[in-house]
């Protein structure tokens, strides 16, 4: 079943769902580009791993990442009675301790054949790349390294969580795609779009002067939604995360009634 939305669907941004969408879209882009670029280029899936601690608002949303401390049970209290002083203990409250979580993020590298030179990196941002913390710091270091090299960058931002990556953009937007060609830096093409828009088709830069294949992101995302059966797991009775504005909430409701 296809998504009811014209472009990005906000319910797909929920933690626990987005990780599946991210992986599916990475694989779909690889499968789409490979027949267009072979035999001169290889499109490979790469991975980086790091430890991150999520902020409170990202906890308890589908992936276990906190330690739940329960009050002491009566049997436990009786067993340890001999160790207690005559002074009564205060009743404890329940606390949640943030726990470090191993985060794996996949991205694409287009390498020339046979010398395996990295020509273009394709990144699909996750909330951890946009929130303050280790995830953002690691990604910004990787981003600066790419921008300081002769490698092209395609950066796809389909999540509203967190702050956009550094960029002097002409306007604000819900979502964005940056296409940075090494030969044109610091200038880059940016595609700004909102919840109510289709995701734009963007070019994938290769070596300077070579034809750039078009990447139909809207089509690929909708195929991921359909083939992944996300209509079976999304709960439209609960608001999306992050929450929508009042106007966008009313607009979205017209698609999911």
C-alpha positions, 0 to 999 in steps of 0.5 A, a space after each residue: 500500500 502506498 503512502 497517502 502523503 505526496 512527499 515525506 511522511 512525518 510518521 516515518 520520522 519516529 524513532 524505531 521506524 526511521 532506522 528501517 526507512 533509512 536502511 531501505 532508502 540506502 539500499 534502494 539508492 544503491 540498486 537504482 544507481 548501480 545499473 546507471 553507473 556500471 562499469 565505470 563506477 561502483 556504488 558501495 554501502 559503508 558504515 560508521 559506528 559510535 556510542 551515543 547518549 540520547 536526550 530524554 525526549 528520544 528515550 522510550 520510543 521503540 529502542 531500549 536505551 535506558 535503565 529503569 530503576 524500580 522501587 524495592 519489593 517487599 520481599 527484598 526489603 524483608 531479606 535485607 531488614 537485618 542490615 537496616 538501622 532502626 531509622 526508617 528509610 525514605 521510599 525511593 522514587 523511580 528514575 531513568 538513567 540514560 545509557 550509551 547506545 551503539 549507533 550504526 549509520 550507513 551511507 553510500 560511496 561512489 568509487 571509480 573502477 578500477 582505482 577505487 577513488 571515492 568520487 561522491 558520498 551520499 549521506 542520509 541524515 538521521 536525528 543523531 546527526 542533527 542533535 547535539 552530542 557525539 553523533 553530530 560531532 562525528 558527522 560534522 567532522 566527516 562532513 568537513 573532511 569531505 568538503 575539504 577534499 575533491 569528493 562530491 557530497 549529496 546530503 539528504 535531510 528528511 528528518 525535522 528533529 534537531 538543527 540543520 547542519 551548517 549552511 548559509 541557506 536562502 530560506 528555512 524549510 522542513 527538509 532539504 537536499 544539498 548537492 555539493 560539487 567539489 569543483 564549485 565549493 563553497 557554492 552548493 545547490 540546495 533543494 528546500 521543500 516542506 511537508 506538503 511538497 514532493 521530494 525533489 529529484 536531484 542530480 548525482 555529481 560524478 567527475 567534472 564534465 560527466 553526465 549526472 544521473 537523476 535520483 528520483 528520491 520521492 519515487 524511491 522513498 514511496 517504494 520503500 514505504 510500500 515494499 516495507 509494509 509500513 502502513 501495517 506498523 504506523 500508528 496514525 492515532 498518535 501524533 508524529 515526532 516531532 509534532 506538527 504545527 496546528 495547520 500542518 496537523 489539520 492538513 495531514 489529518 485529511 490524508 489519513 482519515 
